[in-house]
Amino acid sequence: MAADDVQLAVTGVSKRFGGVRAVEDVSITVRRGEIASVIGPNGAGKTSLLNMISGFYKPDTGSIVFDGHDITRAKPSEIAARGIARTFQNIALFAGMTVLDNIMLGRHVRMKSGILSSIVYWGLAQREEIAHRARVEELIDFLALQDLRRQPTASLAYGLRKRVELARALALDPKVLLLDEPMGGMNTEEKEDMARYILDVNEQWGTTVILIEHDMAVVMDISDRVTVLDRGRKIAEGTPGEVQTNPDVMRAYLGGAPEAQGEAA
Amino acid sequence: MSEARTLPQCLRANAERIGTRPAIREKNLGIWQPYSWRQYWQEVRDFALGLAANGFKHGDRLSVIGDNRPRLYFAQLAAQSLGGIAVPVYQDAIASELAFVLDHAETSVIVAEDQEQVDKILSLREQLPELKLVVYDDPRGMNHYSQDFLKSFPAMQEEGRAFGAQHPDYVEKAVAAGKSDELALFSYTSGTTSRPKGVMLTHANLLLSAEAFAAAEKFKPTEEHLAYLPMAWIGSSLISLALHILVGFTCNFPEKPETVGRDLRELGPTIGLAPPRFWENSLTEITVRASDASWVKRKIFEYFRGVAERAQQYAGDGRPVPIALRLARAAGEVLIYGPVRDQLGWRRARLVYTGGAPLGAEVFRFFRAFGINLKQVYGATELSGLCSVQKDAEVDPDTVGHVLPGMQAQIGEEGEVLVRSPGVFRGYYKQDDATAEAMTADGWLRTGDAGFIDQRGQLVIIDRARDVGKLSDGSSFAPQFIENKLKFSPYIGEAVVFGAAQPFVSAIVAIDPTTVGKWAERNRIAYTSFQDLCSRPEVHGMVGDEIRRCNAALPAATRIRRFVVLNKEFDADDDEITRTRKIRRRFVAEKYAALIDAMYGGAPEVELSAEITYEDGRKTILQSRLAVADIDAPAERLKAAAASRAETAAAE
């Protein structure tokens, strides 16, 4: 599945917040069409890394290259337009808006008609709206949200809101999908469903997935490759099998014995 | 209606006669997508060719499993086109049940809706020696399956078209050669007593029953129908298959089961059939929504509900409705009844039926009072679904109407209803003894229902004949009648009453988790789980009040005196109810013998260990202590029981 061409190359990025070194000299290469996971204990710098890829943070050092374009300093909207979509750890939906409208919003960067023609709703604006709605309906079908179209997202159960967020990210027709703990706070059944959806997205559209997740079982189950961060540094990477047997990883997860740090550095 | 004598022949005739009219509409990607009769036939033909290419022969069985999807209907008709037999099965059946039916019917082809159903079938593969081919409708997630007996629906049709190029008019000839007395459908009865039995029905059975129904009710080709009931239920096959093709009206398919409510409302069907459970749930939902509304709205709703029910009472008694009440009802039509009908999706409904089991009179009157032309039908799987229907002018909750033209009913010994009709089945598949038991020597079907024919010639069903019981003092009682009265309460989900050879009537009540949950919230009763909720003395008190209300409408001898609130819902996976939600009385009586003993033994509480089955077939034992409540008992006794329970809990 994973062709050997690099789609996203993160090289030596670091990010500090005051005295805190959130991410230090981390490099990751992600190949087109793979599911790459980033794991690590709390505060390992996973979300910071994701924020740098999606342009919310600018790295202090290092570079991020996506499909041959340097996006290290690009604005989040520019990065989204290039085809990198994301979801958030703490769900960032418009609570008062319906499921349908939230997903339609995801199409925004793909819309060309201006405010005026949208108000008149004639010609391009109308054709665009219909085409976008058709795409959104495909996603609604894909994620089995048919019964919730007109529901305000605030009224939905947690697991469902996560699914709506995934739908909105997919509405961008992304080449790379960044998922920040898509299964956090879910029960086993919801986790299984979400894992199924991630695999289906990857399979159906060949979307590259970068996944941050705490649930090791899920990560090991669905990832092609896994990168392990601890205290801002990369301590291991490889296939799920390789990572699972890596002694540094085991130490980092079993409470971080001091020598683990020494070895990693 | 036409000279065609098999379902595929009717379909073909429609494709020629009304080829461009919409036959089917499926809601897909948010839009109702139509198939014309011509497209319908083409889909069926291509799939039939695909079946032929894969060796499907005259008399072979094809099963469909899934929610109502057009392709599952195409598949059934395709099998029938080749002289095969369709065997729809319940999509929510657990693996062992499914294995029994598929193996018993010796199904060679299964058409499954999606990956979930395919997985279920693959897990049973070893037990199904006759199975040769599994076809799936939804390709989602099916990429990694490499089994060569697994094919997608379009791939089958593709194969079919290639086969058709070499065998011109293959299906057309097969359809033309079809005969009306050939078997068309095995409908497995839900079996309130035993293993499911395969009811063998011919094309003539289904078409003649549908024709009699159409003649009595004058269905038009412009009717709109939404198919949302399990395909394996005979009522579904009768309306969504036979009647639909015979009359040529449009059959619509919901987006998915969860969207049925919205789809009903969008579509506004003109006809509909649903079992009592549907109407009970619908009423519960209305009541809950009304009680959640603001104080003013609630009062308005309650006032006009009262008006409607009083007016309905006058009409039911054949008395003229007083003018003041008529005016109030006219206002209610604008303010309440119309909008409620609209919310439910029955605004355009002309003819709506309840069937499959008796519906409580109170629920029935409610919908009629709100202007929905709800009528009772009576039938059985062995009768191709239907043998009587109420006439528009003669609707009352106690009867099931007149026997359809061409059918006859009479009352046999011990009050059992016997029916003779063109819909009477050809026997149970591979169960000749059972077939012989079900028929009288001169060809009448024993329905197993106790009933009589009233002075207007309408059929009245009392209950299942073997369920009508006698208390030890000799007074007889009909359990289902009492249970339906209980279920009128929005808080009571299911109830089973007992009393045969006992001094009084008692009941096991399963509360409705949603409504009782809301009730607890409103009354500030804290609870942790459904089990905890069921054990709250307040809930027992409330259920007791509901039972007292129901008792008021019962003859003194058959009033419920003691009851237990069960700490689980009755579940088809536990064999307590059938897939069509009929109580399996014997089984429940056996399973909960300890509860029944306690109710008649006078014990204040009882230890219960009940086996429960998860959806995936795993089992576990539920251990608990239940309070037995007296209807006339002082509340102190309940409190004492609760206190002792709390002590036990503390001791643990």
Interface residues (C-beta under 8 A of the other chain):
Chain A: R133 A134 E137 E138 I140 D141 F142 A144 Q146 D147 R149 R150 R196 D200 E203
Chain B: N28 L29 G30 I31 R140 G141 N143 E255 K256 E258 T259 R262
